[in-house]
Amino acid sequence: MTKKWGQYVIALSVAGLAAAGLAGCSAKEPSPAGGASAAPDSSASAAVKGKFRIFVSDFNNQYPAVPSMQIPAIKYMGEKTNNDIDLVFIPHGQYADQLRIKFASGDIPDVYQTWGIADAEPIQNNLAMELNELLDKYGPNLKKNIPKSAWDAVTINGRIMGIPTPAGFNAPAERILYVRKDWMNKLGLQAPKTSDELLAVLKAFKEKDPNGNGKPDEIPLTSREKFTWLENIFGMWGVNPDSFSVYNDQVIPSFIHPNILKGLEFIRTLYAEKLIDSEFMTNNSTVWKQKILSDRVGMFNHNQSTGGSWYRDMRSSLKDNPDADFMAIPTPQGAGYTGPVGRVEQPVGKTFILFKQSKNAEAVIRFFDWLATEEGNAYAAYGAEGQALTRQGNDLIHTPDKEKEFQEAWRNAIFNIVVLDSTLRKVKQDEAIFDHTMQAVEVARKEGIPNPFAPMPIPQSLMSQSELKWSGSLFQEAVAKIIVGDKPLESFDEFVAMWKKQGGDKIIKEATDWYNQNVKK
């Protein structure tokens, strides 16, 4: 516990806030989230005007500098849910620091937005409200339209500790492989189903001039610095370096799991045969994207939402090549492995946490429950008809650029908490972009590696020794030497032993203890 948080806990205790009865709402028999839900409360309390204060990130967007209820979007949502909403925007780049300052000084809202619950200090310090009973009573649409994987990611020992925003498009396996569709067609190739078939496709990209310029300039596969955006390559063997796994009854960082070595061996082969970008360990995001959009890259790893936006960018960059196209493909199965593949599931994005001291919890839940309805979802995503949302005949057309004109770009970023397919399909933008997005989403929804560790705080020993993280110097240097051939594959065991000796054993113990106490049944 930080000093500031310790002071705040004392302040709460002195004020007697921890004893506020309705704040706790602890559940004796919590109902499973995502299952059948109780009917919404139709009592007189729903007719009484509610009010609440909420802290949110501004997501680097502009917003009107007027009181919340004078902002048209907030006024509209307040009227729809019979609430007076005090919305406090906090600069995105300073969000975590500003939250700590506000909380430590006693400036506490009813609810605030964060990302997941793993590192939410109000939860760690027993200041967050349990939501089971409130959701049963006032949140039927939340429970119905947010998938179980998202609820599990905000649940500790049966206690629901936040309102989760599901992964984009309700696809927890958020990252997938993309391949140049026109190159595949030109070379008569099929989507690879195994790691060996993937190797054959990449070799064809290197050797058969699929971009047709007569030069051996193709980059079969690219990625970025620190072995990022290779999740689905490692994921062919059921692990991602930036996650945790259960192995031999212990919870270990996946980057020391034996299956990581399978991925490293595969990447080592790609590097030796020039099938992966020679600069993949140093590419920044700008250089990486430029390569992908330059008609030279055959395959890359990215989010499912990229399916539409990057297709648009490719059409713009390669307008002289009307056949240029890419598609999402399922993650192939790694040789000798039969388990789940792809990205380790990231079940939640934004998460909203209520404080125990709030006397307006019912109003908060009713508000978010409306956002999870067809009507609320459509408004959060697209706004009011006549602004960025316009009608052409019987069709509703959304023009994102107009969001800035009406100063409403922030509305979607904050309040679009679910994606209902029926709403998605009613409101379209560019037909080709929409189709590409949905093709990628469908691939992402059908794969993924389960992640029971989403609610787990980062082990203290890992937080205090950054070199022991997957992005730290020990792992990065060890695997780089293996991939370029300076060290044999067997040296990986030496790295694991050194990592454990320098503090890794403590990390494993802390993670395993948390898992046994909070998840394992």
N, C-alpha and C positions, 0 to 999 in steps of 0.2 A: 504494500500500500504506500502510495506517495505521501509526502508530508502534507501537501495541500488536501489530498483526499482524507487523510487522517483527521485534519482539522474540521473538515466538513462533516465527517461522521460524528465527531464530538458535538458539533453544533446541532445536528439533528437530534442527538440524544438529549441534549439539554433542553431543546424546544419541545421534546416529547412527541416529535413527529413520527417516530418509529411505532408509536402506540396507536396511530390513527387507524381505527378498525377497518373501514372500508378500503383503506389503501392496500392491505395485504391481499385480500380476495384469494386466500390460499384454498386449494381444492383438495378435498379428502379423496375423492374418486374422480380424477381428471378424465374427461371424455377424450377419446382419440381425435386429434385434429385432423381435418380433412374428411372425416366420416360424416354420418348422418348428423344433422344439427337441429337444435331446438328451434321452434318458430320464433320469429322476432317478437320482442315484448311490445304489446299493444296497449300497455297501461298508460295512465295519465302522464307518467314521467317522460314519455317520448314527446308529449305535446309541450312540455315546459322548455323554454329556450335555454340551450346550453351555452357554455363558453369554455374556451381553453386556450392555453398559450403553447406554442410549438416552436422549437428551434430547428432550423433546416440549413443545409448548405445552399449557397446561391448558384452552385455549379458553374461559376464564372459567367453567369448571364446577367443582363441588366434587368432591373425591376423598378417600378414606379416608386419614387421617394415620398410616399404618402402613407397615412395609417392603413393598416391591413384591410379593414372593411370598406375602404374607399377604392381599393383595387378591384376592378370589375370581376376578375376571376375569383378572388376570395369572397367578394360579396355574393356572387352567384352560388358558390359552393356552400357558403354559410346559410343562405336562404333555403337551399335545397335540403340541408340537414338540420335546419332550425338551430344554428349555432352562431355565436359571436367568436370569430377566430382572430387571435393575436399571433400573427406570423412574424417571426424574427429571422431575417436572413443573416447568415454568417459567411464571410468570404471563404470560398472553397479552399484556397491555398493555406489558410490559417485555421481551418475548421477545428481540428483536434486541439490545437493550442488554445483557441478562443473558448472552446467548450470547457476545458479544464479551469481556465481563469474564471469563467462565469460560475461554474459549479462550486469552486473553492470559495468564491466570495458570497455564496448563498443565493445567487441568481438562478433559481431552479424553475424550469417550465413544467407543464403537465406532462409533456411528451417531447422527445427529441429524436432526430434522425441520425442513424449511424450506419455501419456496414457490418451485418452479422452481430453476434453477441459474444464472440470469443474473447474480445479484448475490451468489452464494455465495463468500465469501472463501476458504474452503479450496480451492476449485477454482482461483480466480485465483492463489493462492499455491502451487499444486502440492502440496497436502497431502491432497487427496481421492483415494480409491482408484478405479481403473478396474475396472469390473464385468463386462466381456465374458465372461471365462473362467469366473468364478464363476456367472454366470447360465446359461451353457451347461451347467454341471455340476449346479447345485443349484436352478435356477429355471425349470423347464419350464412351470409354471402361470403364473408371472409373464409369461413371454414369450408364452404362448398367449392370456392373457386381458386383457393391457394392449395397447391398439391402437398401431399403428406411429406415429401422430402424437404420442402421448405419449412414446414412446421417442426419437423424433427431437428432441423438445424438451429432452432431457437428454443428447444426444449431440454431441460436438465432435470433428470429424475422425475419425469412426468409433469414438471411445472413449465408452462409456456411463459417465456420471459420477454417476448417481443412480438410485434406484428411484422412478419417477413414479406419482403417483395420477392417473388420467385425469380429465379434466373431468367434471363431474357427469353421471351417467347415460351416460358415454362419448359425450357430445355436445359436441365442442370449440367449436361455434358457440353459446356458452353463453347468449347473449342473443337474444331474438326479439321480434316485435311481438305484442301482445295487443289484441283488439278486442271490444267488447260484442256478443256473439252475438245477444242478444235485440233490440238496436237494429237490427242488420243484418237480422234476420228481419222485424221490424216494418216496415222501410222497403223490403223486397224487394231488398236489396243482396247482391251476391256479393263474396267476398274479392278485393281488387284485385290485379291481376297486374303492373301498371305504375305508375310514379309519377304519370302522368296519371289513372289510375283511382283511385289513393289520394287524390288531390286531390278528385276527385268525391265519394268516400265521406265525406271530412271536411266538405265543403260540405253534404252531405245531413244530417249530424249537427248542423250549426249551424242549418240553416234549417227542419228538419221536425219539431222537438220530439220526438225519439225517447224521452225519458224521460216524456213525457206529462203534464207538470205545467202546461202552458199558459204557461210562462215561457221566455224566450230565455236560459237559464242553462247550456246545454250547453257543455262544453269539449271540442272534437273531439279534440285531442291535447295531452298534457301531458308535461313532463320536468322536470329538476332543474337546479340552479345549475351554472355553468361548462360548460354544454352537455353535461352527462353524461346518460346514458340517452336519447341520440339516435343511438346507434351504428348502428342499423338504418336510420335515415333517411339518414345519410351513406353507409351500406353499400349503398344502392340503386345507388351508383356505384362500389362496390368498394373504398372506403377508410373507415377510422375515424380520428378525430383522435389517438387515444392509441397509435398503432402506427407501424410503419415500412413503407416500400414501396421497391421497385426502380423507378427512373425514369431513363431516359437513362443506363443503366449505372452509376448511383450509388444508394446507399441513403440515402433522405431520410425525415425525419419525415413521416408522412402528412398532417399538418395543413398542409403547404405544397404538397402534391400538387395539380395542376390540378383533379382531380376533386372535391377538397374544395369548390371554388368552386361546383360543380354543386349540392352539398348545401346550401351557404349560400344560393344563389339560391332553392332550393325553400323553405327555412325562412323566408327573407325574404318570399316570397309568402304563406306561411301566416300570418306575423305581420301583414302588411298587410291580409289578408282576415279576420283574427280567427279563424283556424282552429287556432291554437296558444295554449295558456295564456298570458295576458298577463304572468304572473309566472314564466314558465318559467326565466328567468335568475336568479331569487332563491329559488325553492322549495327548502326543505330536505327531508330524507327524510320527516319527520313530516307536514308540510303536504302534501307530494306524495301520500303514501298516503291521507291523509284525503280529499283530493279524489277520488281514484280510487274510494274506497269510499263516496262520498256520492251516487251515482247521477247524476253530472254529467259524467264523463269517458268518451269513446268509445274512445280508443286510448292505449296506453302501451307503453313498451319495458321489458322486464325479463328476468330469468334464466328458463331453462326450468323450474327447480324451483319457481318461483312458481305454476305452473299449478295445483297442488293447494292449497298453503297459502293463497294469496290468494283462491282460490275459496271456501275455508272461511270466510275473513274476510268475504267479500262476502255469503255466506249469513247470517252473523251480523249484519252491519251493515244489510242490506236484507231482513230477515226478513218485512217486510210486502209485499215484491215477489217472490213465488216464481219469477217468470220471469227475474229478474236473473241474468245469466250472461256469461262471456266465454270466448274461445277464442284459441289461438295461430294465427297465419297466417304463411305464407311471406313473406319480404321481397320486395316488388315489384321489378321491374327498372327501373332508372333510364332516363329518356329518353336515347337516343343511346349507351347503354352495353350491352355484351353479355357481360361477364365475370361471375365469381362475385360473389354478393351476400351481405349479412347482416353478421354480426359477424366481425371478424378472429379467427380461431380462437385460443382459449386452451387449449392441449392438456393442461395439467397444473394440478393444485391443489397439495396437499401433495407434498413430495418428500423422500426419505430419502437422506442422503449419508453414506457410510462414510469413515473416516479411514484413510490409508495405514498408520498405526501399529497398527491393530487386529489382534490375533491371533485374533479370533473372527468373522472375516468369514463363514465357512461357516455358523456358527450363525445369523447375522443373515439371510443369504439363505434358509436353510431356513425360518426363522420367517415371513418375508414371503411365501415361496412358498406356505406353508399358508394364509395370509390370502387368497391369490388362488384357492384352491379353493372349490368349492361349500360345503363344510362351514365353512371359515374365514370366507368371506364372509358366510354366514348368521349365524355367531356374532358377528362384528364389527358387523354391521348391527343385529341384533335381540337378542343376548344369549341366555342359556340359557332353555329352556322352563321355565315355572313362575314367571318373574319378569315382565318386561315383555312376554314372549312367552307366550301362553296358547293352549290348544287348545279349540276348540268343534267337537265332532264330528270331522270329518276336516280341518277348517280350522285353520291357525295364524293367530292374530290378534295384531298388535303394538300395544301401547298406549304411545306415547312418554312420556306423563306419569309412568308407573311407573318410568322410567329413574332419575328423581331419587329416588324412594323407595328404590331399591336402590343409590343412589350410583354409577350406571354411565353417566350421560349422556356422560362423557368418552370412554368406550370407542369408541363409534361415531365421534366426531369425529376420533379419532386413527387407529384401526386399520381403518376401513372404506375400503379402498384401491381396490376395484373394485366395479362394479355388474354382477352377472350377471343377465340378464333372467329366467332361470328362477327364481332366488331371489326376485327382485322379485315375480314373478307368483304364487309360492307363498304369500307372506306379505303379506296386505293389511290396510289400515286401513279407512277409510271408502271405499266403492265409488266414489262420485262423485269424491272427491278423487283416488283412484288413477287413475281414467279421465282426469281433467283433466291430471294430471301426465304420464301416458304420451302423451296427445295432443300436449302441448307438446314433450316429448322427441322424438317422431317428427318434428315440424317442424324442430327444431334439428339433428337428425342429417342432414337432407337439404340443408342449406345451409352457408355459411361461406366465408370468404376465407382461403386458405392463409397460414400464418405461419412462414416459415423463420427468423425472428428471435427465436423464443422463448428460445433459449439465450444470446442476445447480452447482455453486460453493458451497462448504461447508459453511453453515451460519457462520458468524464471531463469534457469541455467542457460537456456538458449538465448533469451533476451540479453543477458549480461555478457555473452561471448559471441559477438557477431561473426567471428571467423568460423564458428561451428555451424552456421546456417548453410543451406544449400547454395545460397548466393555468396557465401563467404570464401575466403582465400583458400582454405584447405581443400574443399571439394573442387572448386574451380581449377586450381592449379593441378591437382591430381588427375582429373579427367582430361584436361587439355593435353597433358603429356602422354596419356594413354592414346588419345585419338590421333595425335600427329605422329605417333610411333616412337616417341622418345622413351617411353616406358612400356613394358609388357602388360598384357591384361591382368596377369597375376599380381601386379603391384597394387591393384585395387584392394586386395586383402590387407596390405600394409597400411594403406590410407585409412581403412575402417578401424584397424587396431589403434592407430595413432589418434584418430578422432575420438574414440571411446576413452582413451587414456587422458586426453586433454580436457575432458568434461562431458563427453558424450554419454557415458554411463549414467550420470546424474540426469541428463535430459530424458533418457529412456525410462528411468525410474519415475520421474515426475509425470511423464505422459502416461505411463502404464497405471500408476496410482489413480490418476484422474479418470481414466477409462474404466477401471474396475469399480470405482466409486459412483460413477455417473451414467455409464452406458451399459457395460456388460451385465447380462442377466444370468 
